[in-house]
Amino acid sequence: MILEMFSNLSENAMIELRDNHPEKNEKIVHAMVALTDIATNMLKESPEFRRAFARVHEEFLRYPESKSTIEQALSAQREFGPSLNNLLN
């Protein structure tokens, strides 16, 4: 049902919704959170889904568009890594 709703919306319709109907954005947020929860549960329960999820991320990391994502991950590692290591030791 949710996928049908999103697939039937054109990009222009989504921009229109975002810009002119902010009161409806909260419903979209709740729908996206529900989808995120579903995906998180699938990651926990399905090795097949985890493999597919990993393939998508591995492929993404091969392209120049991933540069800022990689930079952010390295920055987070530098910032949070030492404190996380202290917690684990």
Secondary structure, 3 states (H helix, E strand, C coil): CHHHHHHCCCHHHHHHHHHHCHHHHHHHHHHHHHHHHHHHHHHHHCHHHHHHHHHHHHHHCCCHHHHHHHHHHHHHHHHHHHHHHHHHC
